[in-house]
């Protein structure tokens, strides 16, 4: 407490008033960043739940089937995004038709 019994002196109130807009801007920045991240996650979830993804040449490739893990080299049946043997996440798969690499959209 200050010597006159008040918690905040005029100088301290002035300093807090100067900092308040910066705290507000920082809060808006954090809110905007959270919204963008949630939007990207929701967009990736739409691709992750799809039954197929397309290669850059337009060929359809299933998201559930037989895949080889890039980390442990195990061949597994299941969802393309995660190895059922070692749990490693996949970043890309090769197209069944043309062999072109397909980056998995939910990993971007």
SULHUTA-V130642 format. One record per pair of residues at least 24 apart in sequence whose C-alpha atoms are under 10 Angstrom apart, sorted by sequence separation. I is the first residue (numbers start at 1). J is the second residue. If there is no record, write none. Layout:
i/j
I/J
I/J
//
This chain:
i/j
69/93
80/104
68/93
81/106
67/93
81/107
67/94
51/79
49/79
63/93
48/79
48/80
61/93
48/81
61/94
62/95
61/95
62/96
60/95
61/96
59/95
60/96
61/97
58/95
59/96
60/97
55/93
57/95
59/97
55/94
56/95
58/97
59/98
55/95
57/97
58/98
54/95
55/96
57/98
59/100
61/102
63/104
53/95
55/97
56/98
55/98
57/100
55/99
56/100
55/100
56/101
57/102
55/101
56/102
55/102
56/103
54/102
55/103
53/102
54/103
55/104
53/103
54/104
53/104
53/105
48/104
47/104
48/105
49/106
47/105
48/106
46/105
47/106
48/107
44/104
45/105
46/106
44/105
45/106
43/105
44/106
43/106
44/107
42/106
44/108
41/106
40/106
41/107
41/108
40/108
//
